Amino acid sequence: MGGTRIKFLVVRVFWRLVPQVYRDSWSKKLHEFVENNRWRAMAFVCTGALLIYWDYLNHLDELLSKVHQKQIRLLHVPFQQIKQQCDEELQGILIQHQSSILPANHPATIRVKRVFDSILNAAHDIGVLQNDKVFEVYVIDHPVQNACALPNGVTLVFTGMLQDTDDSDHKLACLLGHEVSHVIAQHSVYLHKQIHK
């Protein structure tokens, strides 16, 4: 994207350096050309737009990578410190909902864990998940329609949210995949830093 921006700036600077007399003359000729060759002019504009779009797509991964790296550099918080804070928060949540956490052999927990593991396996297969990342999921029996993921990979799912996904594992996969993506992209790390700064 930077290269494209530079090209536009060079053209713009060059155009401003051209004397006004020549600019008026060229503008008149261009106007006459467009009037007499509308289809060619349209094809030229469309081709230019496609080339710009193609250039954008080719540099999209690089752009997103730079944005992601910039976000991580702005954190300035050791992950070990964040993990420790998350562990403390998790302990508080588990104590608060101690009587509401569904056991591992509960049908809802089994279903959530099965779908959760399939998402992690898929993320690992396409190379977006590191082997050293540990994920856990807890199902909490509470009517609130919510699910959340902590930066340390722990995902909490409330049964109120499961009511909307009872008819389809695909809906549940979308929900859990959304939470896992927050952890992989470290969105929750950034949010956690904003909260605790």
N, C-alpha and C positions, 0 to 999 in steps of 0.2 A: 504493500500500500504506500510506503514511503516513496518508492520509485515513481509511482504514478503521480503522486502529489508534486514531486519535483518536476516531472515533465510538464504538468499544467502550469507550474510557476514559471518555468523557462519560457513557455509559449506566451504567457501573459506579459512577462517582462519584455520579451522581444517585441510584442505588439505595441506596447507603450513607448518603446524607443523609436518606432517607425514614425516619421514625420506625419502630421495631420493630413497633409495633401495626399500622400500615398494611401493613408488609411481610408480616407473618403473615397478615393478612386477604387481601391480594392473592395470596399464594402459595396459600392455601386455595381461592380462587375460580379461580385458574389450574388447580389440580389437578382441581377439579370440572369445569371446562370441557373439559380434556383427556380426562377419564374419559367424559364425555357426547358428545364430538365428536372421536373419535380420528382419523377420516379428515381432518377439517378441520385438526386440529393437525399431522398428518403432512404435509399439503399445505403448511401454513405453514412448517414446519421445512425441507422440501425447497426451497421457493421461496427462503427465506433463504439456504440453502446455495448454491443456484445463483447468487443475486445476489452473494454473497461471492466465489465462483469466477470469475464474470464480471468483477468488479472487479479480481481478481488478474490475470486474463489481460490486461485492458486496460492494466495498469500494469507488466506483466512486462518489456517492452522497456525502459521507463524505469528499472526496477530494475536490470536487467542492465547497462544503459549506465552507471548510477551506480557499480556495483561495478567495472566495467572501468576507468572514469575514476579511481576511487580507487586501484586497483592501479597504474595508470600514474603517478599523482601520487606514490605511495610509492617509486617507483624512484629518483628523484633522481640518475640517471646519464645523462649525455648519450649519445644514440644513437651519435654518431660514435665515442665511446670504446668502446662495446660492439662496434661494427662492427670497430674496429681489433683488439680482443681476439679477435673471432671469426675475422678474417682470419688472425691469427697461429696460432690453434688449427687452422684449416683447413689452413694450410701444413704444420703438424706432422702432421696426419692424412694429407695427400697424400704427404708424404715417407715416412711409416711404411708406407703401402700403395702406394707408387709402382709397384711391379711388378705389383700386383693390380688396378689401375684398368682397367676394360675400355674399349677405344677407342670413339669415337663411331660407328664402322661395325659394331660388334659387335651381333648380333641382340638380345641382352638389353638393351643400351643403347638401341637404336632403339625397342624395345617400351616400355621405361620412359619414355623421352623423349616418345613419342607420347601415352601415357596422362597423363603429367605435364602436358604442354601443354594437353590437353583439359580438365583440372581447372582450370588457370589461366585458360583462356578462359571457362569457366563461372563462375568466381569473379569475373572481370572483368565479365561480362555482368550479373550480379545486383548489382553495385556494392559488393562487399566487398573488392575488390582495387584499390589505387591504381596509377596508371600508372607512378609513379616507383619502384615496388618491383621489384627485379631478383631473379629466381629462377634457380637452377641445380640440376642433379641429376647426381650421380656414382654409377656402379654399380661396386661393389668386389667382386672375386671372392674371397669368403671364406665358409666354411660357417656362420658365426654367423647366427642368425635374428634380424636386427635392421635397423632403419632409424631415422634420426634427422634432425632439422632444426635448423640453427643459426639464431640470431636474424636473421642477415643474408640469409636466404632460401636458403641452400645446403642441399640435402637429400642425404643419403648413404643408398644402398640396398645392402645386402649380398645376394649371390646366394643365401645360405642362406635368406633370407626369400622370394626369388623362387620357390623350389622349391614352396612352398605355394600359389603363385598361378599356376602354369604352365597350369592348366586353364581359367582365366577372367581376362579383363581387368577384370571387375567387382571381383574380389577385390583385384587390384592397385590399382584406382582407390580402393577403400576404404582401403587402406594408405597410398597417397600423399596422398589427401585428408585423412587424419588428420594427417599430418605438415605439410601446407600450412596446415591450420587452426591448428596451434600457432603458426606464424609470423604468420598474419593476426591472431590474437587476442593475439599477443605473450606467450604463455605462456613461450616459451623466453627472452624478454628478462627476465622476472621471475625465472625459474630461474637464468639467467646471473648476475643481480645477487646472488641469494642465495649462489651459489657463490663469487663474487669479492668479496663485501663484507668 
